[in-house]
Amino acid sequence: MTSETSPKEQNDQITKNDTSLLSNMFDADQSIELNIRIRNNFMSYCFSFLQDNEETHQCVQSVWNKYLQCVGDIAILAAFFDALPVHVKASVLPKYQTEIVQWCENLFHINCNALLCSTYYSETFQRVIRYASKSNQLKKGIIYIPIDFDPNLKIDLTASLPNIKFEHISNNVSYEDLIDINQLEEFIQRDLNDTQSYPFMVIANAGSSLLGHCDQLTRINKICGHYNIWLHVIGDLLGSMALLPSIKDNVNINCDSLTIDIMKLFGIQNLPYLTFFLQPTTGVKQIDDNKTLVTTHPLYDFILHSPSISFLSVWSISQRCSHDTILSHMKQSFDLTNLLIKNLKDIKRLRILNEDNDQEVYTYQRICSGDASNQSLPKPVVIFRYEPDDLSELATMGDSNGYIDLLNLWLFDKLSQQYPKMNLELLKSVHFQILKSDNIDLNQTAAHAIRFAPLEHLLDNIDPNDMQSFIEDIQCYTEILLATMNGRKNLASIVSKYENLICIPMPQWAGVGAVRYIPNMINPSETNQPSTAEINTIQAELARQLQSNDSAFSLGVEADEHDSMFYLRLGMIRKSEDLDVLLQKVLNAGKETEASLKYVEDMAEKIRTGIEKVQRDLKNEDLQLLA
């Protein structure tokens, strides 16, 4: 028995469907309008705090626009995917995971068997350690790390993974962030017989975080393979393989796994860390013709229980952007560092601290297996400092290293103030110091150097003209530093020619030094309280006069247990002959000031004598009247 619907009922049903459809469309339009209004209100409120800083406003807008262009609004997709049942996720995920892996392999020229997207840096290490750990081991796994490994990250990993411990591999003399190969093997052999722990993993650098150095991955991987130890690699140079036009099929990074910070490499915010697993893995997920999951990958538990926005961000980029678009930030950053290095080599007395070893140029053969390219590895950072070409230039100075360090602090201040776009950093290390002999000074103090790392900043706002101006000013400032250094070295001998000037030691001053003007009637070695007051008055007046026309002068004070005496500080000079000009200015102004003060004193004495005479005359008149 079947039921039939009357034409009227059919029309009513169609009307209801149309009404429902219109209602849904209206709700969708309202939802879109509401989303736009909420977003605009929020962004407008945030931008209201940047009204007085148009440049920062534009920077934020540029970074945001780049994110929208390359990633898009995937938050809705992520929320939808996270709402799905686990078994549905498990069925959907392999398709997109496979697409991401293939895209990353083609982009980075890295052959891998699995890939993980992690939101947090520590999360990447936790996953690698958990995956690589030997389940049948009751001992603690030893992870060998370079000296510059993040101490906070080490604490975090130790707290979350109680079955591991870390062993630092000390640096060699030149590069503190490189693993000493010989010491690594010695430690491994020592730990093989340890009853409480066993050699488990080595974490090496391919572009260390601060100096950009690269470990000898080929040699380290050979050692790890011999002792069955997992090798994990981090660093910005891993992503640089994407810039190679082509590589042979048998080329791959020499490691078991590696992590790449694509947010830094792509210059796009809020992207995950990518971890590539290069070792073959068993039980990889497959999708048959019916799109049914038939096997299980050991890493999929990590993936399924991670925020989906991580892998969806990467997948969205793969669908939206060409390789040239997403690699533009990395390419421009490497081009800038190469340009700076090339020009700094032509500037005398500037030492590039992260240059390759003199005996070899680091190529991709240092980090890759197979028929790797002999092309030089790019430089993600540039570390440089001012130093004299010849140590004899500092022979007459006491703490020459300390003074050179002061000059570098001055150079950093000038460059960072004039070129905020460069985002320069100041580093400090004992390995930046000048060694006066082949012997290592165990008590040497740390020295400063300047770091330039455009890759670490999301906004590409440095153009070739900015870089050219930057290089020209470095050249100009180094000439100032050289003239100032020579002036300081000769200050005492030059000041001795001026009878009214004495030289004042200034160990913590980057300028030429300091002098004090001594009036003709005062013996510098026999000063007393009245004479000290007179000297201080002259120095203060000298500073006031000279500062109005020349910023090279400033007033300082020399305090001791008995009294405090003023002096004139002499700043930086552009040419060596400027020192005589400055000293002559001090002498001339000093004599004028001394004469003026003498005139004032004479006038004061005459006035005082006149007042006393008037007082005596009045007193005599009073006495005469009383008589």
FENUR-V971449 format. One line per field, one symbol per residue. burial: b if it has 9 or more other ideal C-beta (glycine too) atoms within 8 Angstrom, else e. A space follows every 50 residues. Layout:
# FENUR-V971449
burial = ???
This chain:
# FENUR-V971449
burial = eeeeeeeeebeebeeeeeeeeeeeeeeeeeeeeeeeeeeeeeeeeebeeb eeeeeebebbebbeebbbbbbeebeebbeebeebeeeebbbbbbbbbebb bebbbebbbbebebbbbbbebbbbbbbbbebbbeeeeebbbbbbbbbbbe eebbebbbeebeebbbbbbebeeebbbbbbbebbbebbeebbebeebbbb bbbbbbbbebbbbbbbbbebbebbeebebbbbbbbbbbbbbbbbeeeeee bbbbbbbbbbbbbbbbbbeebbbbbbbbeebeebbebeeeeebeeebbbb ebbbebebbbbbbbbbbbebbeeeebbbbbbbbbebbbbbbebbeebebb ebbbeeeeeeebbbbbbbbeebbeeebbbbbbbbbbbbeebebbeebeeb bbbbbbbbbbbbebbbeebeebbbebbebebbbbbeeeeeeeebeebbbb bbbbbeebebebeeebbebbbebbbebbbbbbbbbbbbbbbeebbeebeb bebbebeebbbbbbbbbbbeebeeeebeeebbebbbbbbbbbbebbbeee ebbebbebeeeeeebbbbbbbbbeebebbeebbebbbebbbebbeebeee eeeeeeeeeeeeeeeeeeeeeeeeeee
